[in-house]
Amino acid sequence: MTAVTKPTTTILPESRASRQERIKTQLATLGLTGYGILAYLFLYLPIIILVIFSFNDSRSTAQWAGFSTAWYVEMMQDNQIIISLWNSLFVAIVSTAISTVLGTLAAMAMERYRFRGRLVMDAILYLPIIIPDIAMAIMLLLFFNISGIGFNTWRIELAGLRLSVPYSVIIGHVAFNISFVAVVVRARLAHMDRTLEEAASDLYANAWHTFWRVTLPMLMPGIIGGALLAFTLSLDDFVITFFTAGPGFNTLPVRVFGMIKKGVTPKINAVSSLMLAGSLALVLISIFLRRGDDRGGIEIV
Amino acid sequence: MQAIIRRSPAIRAWILLAPAVAWLFIFFLAPLVIVLIYSFLERGTYGGVVWQPTLENYRRVFDALYFNTFTRSVYIAVATTVICLILGFPMAYFIATRPQKIRNSLLLALMIPFWTNFLIRTYAWLTLLRTNTGLINVTLLSLGIIDEPLPLFGNDFAIILGLVYGWLPDMVLPVYAALERLDRSLLEAAQDLYAGRWQVFRRVIWPLSLPGVVAGSMLVFIPSLGAFVTPAILGGGKSLMIGNIISNQFLAAHDWPFGSALSMLMMVFMLVATLIYFRAVNREGGAGL
């Protein structure tokens, strides 16, 4: 049966112009959606291909030769990579801890007080974010070379491995992370409702109590957000580590760069996939923690 | 003593600031000043410096070899910014016009590359673009679409592609933030007044999104001009940018003063370009800003 039921309401015949306009609008919407899909493909395809070829059963990163996890096995057996991984984690944890404390204190000073020199401090706090990392890297390289401090190493035993981490790397990571933590915590402070703190002091809580019991818990999402950002930036950093490490010290990105310079193999793809998984986990954690918080991730930018 | 601290907010603020400020003074501002001073000194015979003030380092920047690299870097950074804007604006608009739920997922999908390692995203392109063993050329050759590998690698094209890929989210996010704040009733008002699609864009959407465009352009332009990783990996060792020349002065040539001068000029150039850009956009934006 192909009977067409006629609409019961009468529709005014569409004028030609408005019909053309409607089709144009539909085409524009369709075009925009298609473009959006293409744009996201552009962002994701290279990463997906990278992960796929980490499972390739050959040395090629361009011709598929079957599924294999051999490159992951080889990665796990490469002591250099394992040490680099622990170096990365150690540097990230220590520098995040320091920069979170310093950045949070600075954010409170900047957001809660008006004082002389505040604008100058504002500029100084923003500079490490704006300045290109290559400039910051050579600044630190020169500084450590001249002052002689920093290239001493911090020796520790971690997971049965002997690490020796140059202080210079940690110092450099803290130097760029303080500002990022301060920005995130300030954003939180600016949106925070102050009535609770006022209520606390009305109820004769002293300043210290008010801070511990009211301000700090309310500020926590901002502090954790800042710490997560610092941790990610520290793990991801290549340029500043590369220039401040001195010879012989590798974090995972520095190690990967060295491997790339020697030649492309799916082993690098495997290490990259591992790092991608790590970043993905961090993003998911930060989203999980931000649940119920109405502000989006935009603020971090 | 305690009474003074309690009474003076300024002192309390400085106590809170002291650790961060101390760190940044010693490990950020002092290094910056050292680079500035070094850029005016003479190079020592075996690395290091001679304390003899000179402008020679700055003059050398204008030697053809270095100056060409400088202008090429500026060209690459500008091209990257423009392409990111052309690709990123409709992307931001696409996200901003989706329903809330989809919009959140799309934003998340944009944040993930933003949080992933830049080096790895660059490496991903290396495996695609390499001349004889890259996925694109290998596939096209085996399908018989081309007879000769395409020159996709080791040139400005590869560097710009890598930079666009790396920094595109930095353009999309601020533009999206501006578009999201945009008042829909303004668009309807414009349409009611018979503004065509182009006019709505030119007169309403564009001026109101300018703050986002400016922020995004800066977030793309500055790291592109100072790029080091992308040209080092995708430039194939010959297509170099200013960041690589700077790094060579410190790691290979041991000419610290010249490397310092190059970095100072790069930063000053970024500052000046930013200021000029802000002014131009302010004029363009008029009442929109």
Interface residues (C-beta under 8 A of the other chain):
Chain A: K24 A28 L32 T33 Y35 G36 A39 Y40 F42 L43 Y44 P46 I47 I49 L50 F53 S60 T61 A62 Q63 V101 L102 G103 L105 A106 M108 A109 M110 R112 Y113 R114 F115 R116 R118 M121 I124 L125 L127 P128 I130 I131 P132 D133 I134 A135 M136 I138 M139 L140 L141 L142 F143 I146 I171 G172 V174 A175 I178 A182 A207 T232 L235 D236 F238 V239 F243 P253 V256 F257 I260 V264 I268 N269 S272 M275 L276 S279 L280 L282 V283 I287 G296 G297 I298 V301
Chain B: R6 P9 A10 R12 A13 W14 L16 L17 P19 A20 V21 W23 L24 F27 F28 L29 A30 P31 L32 I34 V35 Y38 L87 P90 M91 Y93 F94 I95 T97 N104 L106 L107 L108 A109 L110 M111 I112 P113 F114 W115 T116 N117 F118 L119 I120 R121 Y123 A124 W125 L126 T127 L128 R130 T133 G134 L135 V138 T139 Y165 L168 P169 D170 L173 P174 Y176 A177 R197 L219 I222 P223 L225 G226 A227 F228 V229 A232 I233 G243 I246 S247 F250 L251 W256 G259 S260 S263 M266 M267 M270
